[in-house]
Amino acid sequence: MAELTLDDVTKVFTEDDGNEIVAVDDVNIDIDDGEFLVLVGPSGCGKSTTLRMIAGLETVTSGEISLDGRRINEKPPAERDIAMVFQSYALYPHMTVRENMSFGLEESTDMPDDEIDSHVSETAEMMGIGDLLDRKPADLSGGQQQRVALGRAIVRDPEAFLMDEPLSNLDAKLRATMRTELQRLQAELGVTTVYVTHDQTEAMTMGDRIAILDDGVLQQVGTPLECYHAPNNQFVAGFIGEPSMNFFDVAVRDGRLVADHFEYELTPAQREAVGDADRVTLGVRPEDVEVDVEGGGSHAYDVFVDVVEPRGDENTTHLTFDRGVDEPETFTATISGLRHIQAGEPVVATLPPEAIHLFDAETGVALHNRSLETTEVTGQLT
């Protein structure tokens, strides 16, 4: 177990024609001993490349990676004391579960065979696959193969775990179960872990902290709640959260936001945050949009229900200012699944001033994030 540090880490690929592609651009992350950090972002953002550089499977163009205070840039993968779990599991098909789990110890240590066998058996029991040790991968389900891959990493007792979308091949129910098991297992072992996923739900539910990448650039590192409630920029705000945050491009006029279909009165604190900007982006999360059959006020607007998506415990409701238009512009509200609401119904949508976010229209940088004074949040945010 050890601290893992990425200091100005950059990866540049050179194409056959000499054109250079910056896959990872000056990434800086300090990962604490025993921390579970999730690297998350859309496909092609550089998260897997970052993980492969930590593992030694990709060279570092510039910058430094250190483990427990030791630079490991030039060390081959076998000498980094890091165990990696791949998306494809990467099990040897001709070997039994026992042989797959033993292989790394046999190749990299002088541990006696009986001690290796005992260590493998104990780990297999912990992973719930003790009765599968004599089977081969072809005789296992996807979930069982995943446990074998995890067990093979755990049995090595490394200083750090690297996991590259290890649950992506499992069905939805098994993924949810394995998320919980992985969290419990990592907490019990206390091993520094870097987990890569494109699924923001996995990132929010699993990580002690999450690091969000876009186009090779680190956008924010923080706890899930920090990234959700206090995003650094519009990209983070839109990427984290399901359904995504609603965004409205608006002009700023005399302390008010002016859009095509509505005007919005800003509070004094929001006016100060906006400063001299003449255009900003107004953001509000679907769960913060209040939907009523009637109402009023400076932050309430007459709208129409366009589409309702029932999800059981809640309804994702798409609202629009446009009625009778073939392709109306919509925004989203999340309401209770017990409420009966229909497409075409007129309703009143309120955007509470304490719940809105404001972003610079050109850079996307957050100018103002929602107030948490009325939100029950424990932990790092107050």
Secondary structure, 3 states (H helix, E strand, C coil): CCCEEEEEEEEEEECCCCCEEEEEEEEEEEECCCCEEEEECCCCCCHHHHHHHHHCCCCCCEEEEEECCEECCCCCHHHCCEEEECCCCCCCCCCCHHHHHHHHHHHHCCCCHHHHHHHHHHHHHHCCCHHHCCCCHHHCCHHHHHHHHHHHHHCCCCCEEEEECCCCCCCHHHHHHHHHHHHHHHHHHCCEEEEEECCHHHHHHHCCEEEEEECCEEEEEECHHHHHHCCCEHHHHHHCCCCCCEEEEEEEECCEEECCCCEEECCHHHHHHHCCCCEEEEEECHHHCEEECCCCCCCEEEEEEEEEEECCCEEEEEEECCCCCCCCCEEEEEEECCCCCCCCCEEEEECCHHHCEEEECCCCEEEECCCCCCCCCCCCCC
